[in-house]
Amino acid sequence: MSDFFRGNRKRISEMIENKEAVVLFAGSAPVKRGDEKYPFSPDRNFYYFTGLDGQNLIYMAYKAEGEFFEYLFLERRDPVLAKWTGEVVGKEEAKNKSGVSEIKFIDEFERNFSEVVFSKRIENIYLDLENREMNNFTPALDFARKIKENYPYIIVKNCYDFFADLRKIKSPYEIERIRKAIDITKDGLLLMMKNAKAGMFEYEIEAYFDFAVKKGGAGDFAFKTIAASGKNATVLHYSENRCVTGENDLILVDAGAQFEYYNGDITRTFPVNGKFTERQKVIYDIVLRGQKLIIESIKPGVPFKSLNESLKEFYLSELKKIGLIGTNGTIDDVSEYYYHNVSHTLGLETHDAGRYREGILEAGMVMTVEPGLYIEKEGIGIRIEDDVLVTEDGGEVLSKDIIKEISDIEEYMGG
């Protein structure tokens, strides 16, 4: 395992020049209330380069006179605290998982950092300064402020875009874990289909997915499960899952398991009573054909944004045929029934790092294909989502074994 993370860090050693350093933080779980904390999840760039998922860890590297040096800073073991919350990451574990041989402790970090800055005459510091909110707080942003206050001559540089570019192309190691996350997701979706019945609460159907994810050995969910029936399915990120399903309702399930921090992201829409109405079949068929059209167009060199443009052109033609858009309608009218993008990248984050929408497809990228149609006045929301690996000559549907044809769904649920 350490070979994968060691290889990732080699790219850091190639990125930085003499008198430059990189500092990455694992982060920590914020307090929820009282002495309860939210579940911890490591910063994904820290994990990508170290393979460690403990709290309050720091990775530091620098280059001096053409030589690359790197260190990990761990929490010291507290024997009393270990009885309450378990052991922290130890030296041997850190070395074995990451491949970093120089291990120190967190309480030594600031002194060591200061010594490196002074003795190696560090001029530039790279930090992961991803920030989507004005008042956001991260260890990296806090550390950047400290550097500005204590070392005003040092230039702080943001390495987020560089890291995002590295993570864009998935290695066989990563693809294997995404496949496993998808396999667990498949088990959950099929269990939901098999046990769904009209009159159940959405959360009752969702519970079957939860069971399969835990049973399958997933570490977490990729995101909060959407189990939206009827009109709820026209709200893209509805996740309350508190309503009773009706006799002729469709239920849109957008769900994913997370395996070793890599995510699956699949959507299936199925009738809670096991049978599509004729109207539902018409809309579902349009969405499914649209998805197949986009999947067939995937190959290296295709502009990412062209996928969504192609889907909207297809929708315009099809929605005119069934009267949802008038004969003189334009592409702008499609947005009444389809109001998101057809794809995003997938990996260590469900919406993976990077500004991919202005780029082109490259072999090794993993992406979703998730067309949908949402007709609020009819209480119909349909989305079909699969995960696709861009290959040298096309696209491989990693989730191809999760049924989505109308006949297959009805047969499976009826059986």
C-alpha positions as CSV (number, residue, x, y, z in Angstrom):
1,M,0.0,0.0,0.0
2,S,2.8,2.4,0.8
3,D,4.1,2.2,-2.8
4,F,0.9,4.0,-4.0
5,F,1.3,6.8,-1.5
6,R,5.0,7.0,-1.9
7,G,4.5,7.4,-5.7
8,N,2.1,10.2,-5.1
9,R,4.6,12.0,-2.9
10,K,7.2,11.7,-5.6
11,R,5.1,14.1,-7.6
12,I,5.4,16.6,-4.7
13,S,9.2,16.2,-4.8
14,E,9.1,17.0,-8.5
15,M,6.8,20.0,-7.9
16,I,8.8,22.0,-5.3
17,E,12.2,23.7,-5.9
18,N,15.1,24.5,-3.6
19,K,14.1,26.6,-0.6
20,E,10.4,25.5,-0.9
21,A,8.3,23.5,1.5
22,V,4.9,21.8,1.6
23,V,2.8,21.3,4.7
24,L,-0.4,19.2,4.8
25,F,-2.9,18.7,7.7
26,A,-5.1,15.7,8.3
27,G,-7.6,17.8,10.2
28,S,-9.8,16.9,13.2
29,A,-13.4,16.3,14.0
30,P,-15.3,19.4,15.0
31,V,-17.3,19.4,18.3
32,K,-21.0,18.6,17.8
33,R,-22.1,19.5,21.3
34,G,-20.9,19.0,24.8
35,D,-18.1,16.4,24.6
36,E,-19.6,14.8,21.5
37,K,-17.8,15.3,18.2
38,Y,-18.8,14.7,14.6
39,P,-17.3,11.6,12.9
40,F,-13.8,12.2,11.7
41,S,-12.9,12.0,8.1
42,P,-9.4,12.9,7.0
43,D,-8.5,15.6,4.6
44,R,-8.5,13.9,1.2
45,N,-5.2,15.4,-0.1
46,F,-3.5,14.5,3.2
47,Y,-4.8,10.9,2.8
48,Y,-3.8,10.8,-0.9
49,F,-0.2,11.5,-0.1
50,T,0.2,9.6,3.2
51,G,-2.4,6.8,3.4
52,L,-3.0,7.8,7.0
53,D,-6.5,8.6,8.4
54,G,-5.8,9.6,12.0
55,Q,-6.7,13.0,13.4
56,N,-4.3,15.9,14.0
57,L,-1.5,14.6,11.8
58,I,0.9,16.8,9.8
59,Y,3.0,16.1,6.8
60,M,5.9,18.4,6.0
61,A,8.4,18.2,3.2
62,Y,11.0,20.6,1.8
63,K,13.8,20.7,-0.7
64,A,17.3,22.0,0.0
65,E,20.4,21.8,-2.2
66,G,18.5,19.5,-4.6
67,E,17.7,17.0,-1.9
68,F,14.1,16.2,-0.8
69,F,13.2,15.7,2.9
70,E,9.9,14.7,4.4
71,Y,8.5,14.1,7.9
72,L,5.3,13.0,9.6
73,F,4.2,14.5,12.9
74,L,2.0,12.3,15.1
75,E,0.1,12.7,18.3
76,R,1.8,11.3,21.4
77,R,0.2,8.3,23.0
78,D,-1.9,9.1,26.1
79,P,-2.4,5.8,28.0
80,V,-5.5,7.2,29.9
81,L,-7.1,8.6,26.7
82,A,-6.4,5.3,24.9
83,K,-8.8,3.6,27.3
84,W,-11.6,5.9,26.3
85,T,-11.1,6.5,22.6
86,G,-8.5,4.0,21.4
87,E,-5.0,4.2,20.3
88,V,-3.6,7.0,18.1
89,V,-1.5,6.3,15.0
90,G,1.8,5.0,16.2
91,K,5.3,5.3,14.6
92,E,5.4,1.8,13.1
93,E,1.9,2.0,11.7
94,A,2.7,5.4,10.2
95,K,5.9,4.2,8.6
96,N,4.3,1.0,7.2
97,K,1.3,2.7,5.7
98,S,2.9,5.9,4.3
99,G,6.4,4.9,3.6
100,V,7.7,8.0,5.4
101,S,10.6,7.1,7.6
102,E,11.1,10.3,9.6
103,I,8.5,10.4,12.4
104,K,8.2,13.2,15.0
105,F,5.4,14.4,17.3
106,I,2.9,17.2,16.9
107,D,4.2,19.1,19.9
108,E,7.6,19.3,18.1
109,F,6.1,20.6,14.8
110,E,6.4,24.4,15.3
111,R,9.9,24.2,16.6
112,N,11.0,21.9,13.7
113,F,9.2,24.1,11.2
114,S,11.0,27.2,12.5
115,E,14.3,25.5,12.4
116,V,13.8,24.4,8.7
117,V,12.7,27.8,7.7
118,F,15.8,29.4,9.2
119,S,18.5,26.9,8.4
120,K,17.3,26.0,4.9
121,R,16.3,29.6,4.1
122,I,12.8,28.6,3.0
123,E,11.2,31.2,0.7
124,N,8.0,29.6,-0.5
125,I,5.4,27.4,1.4
126,Y,2.8,25.4,-0.4
127,L,-0.5,24.8,1.5
128,D,-3.8,23.3,0.4
129,L,-5.9,26.4,0.6
130,E,-9.1,25.2,-0.9
131,N,-11.8,27.5,0.4
132,R,-15.3,27.9,-0.8
133,E,-16.7,30.2,1.9
134,M,-15.5,33.6,3.1
135,N,-15.6,32.6,6.8
136,N,-14.3,29.1,6.5
137,F,-11.7,27.7,8.9
138,T,-9.2,25.0,8.2
139,P,-5.8,24.2,9.7
140,A,-4.1,25.2,6.5
141,L,-5.8,28.6,6.4
142,D,-4.9,29.2,10.1
143,F,-1.3,28.2,9.4
144,A,-1.1,30.5,6.5
145,R,-2.1,33.4,8.8
146,K,0.6,32.4,11.3
147,I,3.2,32.4,8.5
148,K,2.2,35.8,7.4
149,E,2.4,37.1,10.9
150,N,5.7,35.5,11.8
151,Y,7.5,35.2,8.5
152,P,6.2,38.1,6.3
153,Y,9.0,37.5,3.8
154,I,7.8,33.9,3.0
155,I,5.4,33.6,0.0
156,V,2.4,31.3,0.7
157,K,1.3,29.4,-2.4
158,N,-1.9,27.3,-2.9
159,C,-1.2,23.8,-4.1
160,Y,-4.9,22.7,-4.4
161,D,-5.1,22.9,-8.2
162,F,-1.9,21.0,-8.6
163,F,-3.2,18.2,-6.3
164,A,-6.5,18.2,-8.1
165,D,-4.7,17.6,-11.4
166,L,-2.8,14.7,-9.9
167,R,-5.9,13.1,-8.5
168,K,-7.8,13.4,-11.8
169,I,-6.3,10.3,-13.4
170,K,-7.0,7.2,-11.3
171,S,-4.4,4.4,-10.8
172,P,-5.4,0.7,-10.8
173,Y,-5.2,0.9,-7.0
174,E,-7.8,3.6,-6.9
175,I,-10.1,2.0,-9.5
176,E,-10.1,-1.3,-7.6
177,R,-11.5,0.5,-4.5
178,I,-14.1,2.4,-6.6
179,R,-15.2,-0.9,-8.0
180,K,-15.6,-2.3,-4.5
181,A,-17.6,0.7,-3.4
182,I,-19.9,0.2,-6.4
183,D,-20.3,-3.5,-5.7
184,I,-21.5,-2.7,-2.1
185,T,-23.7,0.0,-3.5
186,K,-25.2,-2.5,-5.9
187,D,-26.1,-4.9,-3.0
188,G,-27.9,-2.0,-1.2
189,L,-29.9,-0.9,-4.2
190,L,-31.0,-4.4,-5.1
191,L,-32.1,-5.0,-1.4
192,M,-34.1,-1.8,-1.6
193,M,-35.9,-2.9,-4.8
194,K,-36.6,-6.3,-3.4
195,N,-38.2,-5.1,-0.2
196,A,-39.9,-1.9,-1.3
197,K,-43.7,-1.7,-1.0
198,A,-46.2,1.1,-1.4
199,G,-47.2,2.5,2.0
200,M,-43.6,2.2,3.4
201,F,-41.9,5.3,4.7
202,E,-39.0,6.4,2.5
203,Y,-36.6,5.9,5.5
204,E,-37.8,2.3,5.8
205,I,-36.7,1.6,2.2
206,E,-33.5,3.5,2.9
207,A,-32.8,1.3,5.9
208,Y,-32.2,-1.7,3.6
209,F,-29.4,0.2,1.9
210,D,-27.9,1.1,5.2
211,F,-27.8,-2.5,6.2
212,A,-26.1,-3.6,3.0
213,V,-23.4,-0.9,3.3
214,K,-22.6,-2.0,6.8
215,K,-22.7,-5.7,6.0
216,G,-20.5,-5.1,2.9
217,G,-17.7,-3.7,5.0
218,A,-17.9,-0.1,3.7
219,G,-16.2,2.5,6.0
220,D,-18.9,5.1,5.4
221,F,-21.6,6.4,3.0
222,A,-20.4,8.5,0.1
223,F,-23.0,11.1,1.0
224,K,-26.4,11.3,2.7
225,T,-28.7,8.9,0.9
226,I,-31.5,10.3,-1.2
227,A,-34.7,8.1,-1.1
228,A,-37.2,10.5,-2.7
229,S,-40.7,9.3,-3.7
230,G,-43.3,11.0,-5.8
231,K,-43.0,14.8,-6.0
232,N,-40.0,14.7,-3.6
233,A,-37.9,13.3,-6.4
234,T,-38.1,16.6,-8.3
235,V,-36.0,18.2,-5.5
236,L,-32.4,17.3,-6.4
237,H,-30.9,17.0,-2.9
238,Y,-34.0,16.0,-1.0
239,S,-32.7,13.7,1.8
240,E,-35.2,14.0,4.6
241,N,-36.7,10.6,3.6
242,R,-39.6,11.0,6.0
243,C,-42.6,10.7,3.7
244,V,-45.0,7.7,3.1
245,T,-44.7,6.3,-0.4
246,G,-47.9,6.1,-2.5
247,E,-49.3,3.2,-4.5
248,N,-48.1,4.5,-7.9
249,D,-45.0,6.4,-6.8
250,L,-41.6,6.1,-8.2
251,I,-38.8,6.3,-5.7
252,L,-35.5,7.9,-6.8
253,V,-32.6,6.5,-4.8
254,D,-29.2,8.4,-5.1
255,A,-26.8,6.5,-2.9
256,G,-23.2,5.4,-2.6
257,A,-20.9,3.3,-0.4
258,Q,-17.4,4.5,0.5
259,F,-14.7,1.9,0.6
260,E,-11.2,2.9,1.9
261,Y,-12.3,6.5,1.3
262,Y,-13.2,5.9,-2.4
263,N,-16.8,6.4,-3.4
264,G,-19.5,4.9,-5.5
265,D,-22.3,7.2,-6.7
266,I,-25.3,5.5,-8.3
267,T,-28.9,6.5,-8.9
268,R,-31.7,4.2,-9.7
269,T,-35.4,5.1,-10.0
270,F,-38.0,2.3,-9.5
271,P,-41.7,1.9,-8.8
272,V,-42.4,1.1,-5.1
273,N,-45.1,-1.3,-6.1
274,G,-42.9,-3.0,-8.7
275,K,-44.7,-1.8,-11.8
276,F,-44.2,1.3,-13.9
277,T,-47.2,3.2,-15.1
278,E,-47.3,3.8,-18.9
279,R,-46.5,7.5,-18.3
280,Q,-43.6,6.7,-16.1
281,K,-42.3,4.3,-18.7
282,V,-42.4,7.1,-21.4
283,I,-40.3,9.5,-19.2
284,Y,-38.0,6.7,-17.9
285,D,-37.3,5.6,-21.5
286,I,-36.2,9.1,-22.5
287,V,-33.8,9.4,-19.5
288,L,-32.3,5.9,-20.2
289,R,-31.8,6.6,-23.9
290,G,-30.2,9.9,-23.0
291,Q,-27.9,8.2,-20.6
292,K,-26.8,5.6,-23.2
293,L,-26.2,8.4,-25.7
294,I,-23.9,10.2,-23.4
295,I,-22.0,7.0,-22.3
296,E,-21.5,6.1,-26.0
297,S,-19.9,9.6,-26.6
298,I,-17.3,9.3,-23.8
299,K,-13.7,9.0,-25.0
300,P,-10.5,10.9,-24.5
301,G,-10.4,14.4,-26.1
302,V,-14.1,15.1,-25.7
303,P,-14.8,18.4,-24.0
304,F,-16.5,17.7,-20.6
305,K,-19.1,20.4,-21.0
306,S,-20.2,19.0,-24.4
307,L,-21.7,16.0,-22.7
308,N,-24.3,18.2,-21.0
309,E,-24.9,20.2,-24.1
310,S,-25.6,16.9,-26.1
311,L,-28.0,15.7,-23.5
312,K,-30.0,18.9,-23.5
313,E,-30.3,18.8,-27.3
314,F,-31.6,15.2,-27.1
315,Y,-34.1,16.3,-24.4
316,L,-35.3,19.2,-26.5
317,S,-36.2,16.8,-29.3
318,E,-37.8,14.2,-27.1
319,L,-39.7,16.5,-24.9
320,K,-41.3,18.1,-28.0
321,K,-42.4,14.7,-29.1
322,I,-44.4,14.1,-25.9
323,G,-45.7,17.7,-25.6
324,L,-43.8,18.9,-22.6
325,I,-42.1,21.5,-24.7
326,G,-43.9,23.2,-27.6
327,T,-42.9,22.9,-31.2
328,N,-41.3,26.3,-31.1
329,G,-39.5,25.7,-27.8
330,T,-35.8,26.3,-27.4
331,I,-32.9,24.7,-25.5
332,D,-33.7,27.1,-22.6
333,D,-37.1,25.4,-22.1
334,V,-35.3,22.2,-21.2
335,S,-34.3,23.7,-17.9
336,E,-37.8,23.5,-16.6
337,Y,-37.5,19.7,-16.5
338,Y,-33.7,19.2,-16.3
339,Y,-31.6,21.6,-14.1
340,H,-28.3,20.0,-13.3
341,N,-25.2,18.8,-15.1
342,V,-25.0,15.2,-16.5
343,S,-21.6,14.4,-15.1
344,H,-19.0,15.1,-12.4
345,T,-15.7,13.4,-11.5
346,L,-15.6,10.7,-8.8
347,G,-12.9,9.4,-6.5
348,L,-11.8,10.3,-2.9
349,E,-14.6,12.8,-3.0
350,T,-18.1,12.1,-4.4
351,H,-17.7,15.4,-6.4
352,D,-14.0,14.9,-6.8
353,A,-11.4,17.7,-6.6
354,G,-10.7,19.9,-9.6
355,R,-12.2,22.3,-12.0
356,Y,-13.0,19.7,-14.6
357,R,-16.0,21.3,-16.3
358,E,-13.8,23.4,-18.6
359,G,-11.4,20.5,-19.4
360,I,-11.4,17.5,-21.7
361,L,-11.9,13.8,-21.0
362,E,-8.7,11.9,-20.4
363,A,-8.1,8.1,-20.1
364,G,-8.1,7.2,-16.4
365,M,-10.7,9.7,-15.3
366,V,-13.7,8.2,-13.4
367,M,-17.0,10.2,-13.8
368,T,-20.7,9.9,-13.3
369,V,-23.3,10.0,-16.1
370,E,-26.6,11.0,-14.5
371,P,-29.3,12.4,-16.7
372,G,-32.7,13.2,-15.1
373,L,-36.1,14.5,-15.8
374,Y,-38.3,16.2,-13.2
375,I,-42.0,16.9,-13.8
376,E,-43.2,18.4,-10.6
377,K,-46.9,18.8,-11.6
378,E,-47.0,15.0,-12.4
379,G,-45.1,14.0,-9.3
380,I,-42.5,12.3,-11.5
381,G,-38.7,12.6,-10.8
382,I,-36.4,10.2,-12.6
383,R,-32.6,10.0,-12.6
384,I,-30.4,7.2,-13.7
385,E,-26.7,7.4,-12.7
386,D,-23.8,5.2,-13.5
387,D,-20.0,5.5,-12.8
388,V,-17.8,5.3,-15.9
389,L,-14.1,4.9,-16.4
390,V,-12.7,6.8,-19.4
391,T,-10.5,4.3,-21.3
392,E,-8.1,4.8,-24.2
393,D,-10.9,4.1,-26.7
394,G,-14.2,4.9,-24.9
395,G,-15.8,4.4,-21.6
396,E,-16.2,1.4,-19.3
397,V,-19.4,1.4,-17.2
398,L,-18.1,0.3,-13.8
399,S,-21.7,-0.1,-12.5
400,K,-23.0,-2.1,-15.5
401,D,-24.3,-4.9,-13.3
402,I,-26.8,-2.8,-11.5
403,I,-30.1,-3.3,-13.3
404,K,-31.8,-0.3,-14.9
405,E,-33.9,-1.6,-17.9
406,I,-37.6,-1.3,-17.1
407,S,-38.2,-5.0,-17.8
408,D,-35.3,-6.1,-15.6
409,I,-36.5,-3.9,-12.7
410,E,-40.1,-5.1,-12.9
411,E,-39.0,-8.8,-13.2
412,Y,-36.6,-8.5,-10.2
413,M,-39.1,-6.7,-8.0
414,G,-41.9,-9.0,-9.1
415,G,-39.8,-12.1,-8.3
